[in-house]
Amino acid sequence: MLSAGAMRLVRFRMIGAVEPRLGLELAPGGDVVDLKAAEPSLPHSMRSFLESGQSGLSIARRALEAGRHRVPREAVQLLAPIGDPEKVICVGLNYRDHCAEQGAAVPEYPIIFSKFPSAIAGPFDDIVLPEESNEVDWEVELAAVIGKKGRRIAEPSALEHIGGFTVANDVSARDWQRRNGRQWLLGKSFDTFCPIGPAIVTPTELPDVHNLRIRCRVNGRLMQESSTEQLIFPLPRIISWVSRFVTLVPGDLVLTGTPAGVGFFRKPPVYLQAGDEVQCEIEGLGTICNRVV
């Protein structure tokens, strides 16, 4: 079971059903508590649930403690824990080892780009190779989910604006990153290029989000292995910096960058092929696993 106060928020649908539901994962890979069944007044979407703030979390915590409306894991399909963020904000060149593997200087300021929200896929959905690209790469990333609205957020209070954390794969078409005037948006935003999940883990679960093991395997082969202590710009700096320019709202995703080991900088480069399986894992958050088709 989870430690006191910790929650793993998920979106799921019953096998054979259509309607997405909100739930709580009792343990990584474990059964799910159906929150809507436990409390019909809760909203249907994760974004709306996050907007409800502490009142929604309190209801969810009571449902977890009561232990009712438990659904066996084999009866559910996990979906992307949030499917409709207003923004997907990404940070480039934010791991020291990733800068080193490409001979790049450490940035002076966070390098910010975006993915379209339509790129989001579930934790076990397929990654679809687009016919426009032959250079599709993997990038395991820690993602923060905004839980509290803010603009011009001060660094000391920045973590208060995070509702939880999840695993992301910033799938990237490297050829399209170099085309189109070297603007990265198109190469990052093909459909299915942002698998996330399996859960949004509330901050109480993670005593130090800046000291977590982070890994990516392709067909079982370890490609990326690092720690979030390698982050150049920690989350308080990222949240404060981005909020100078845009208002952050509940449900926004902030992908914090990837460590060394991507395919593009291998010699020779290695790219994803149909039939590959990509597994991204972060300590305390869980694992997503996506087949390439």
Summary of the structure (lengths in Angstrom):
residues: 293
radius of gyration: 18.2
end to end distance: 35.3
largest distance: 55.1
contacts: 1039
relative contact order: 0.20
helix: 25%
strand: 32%
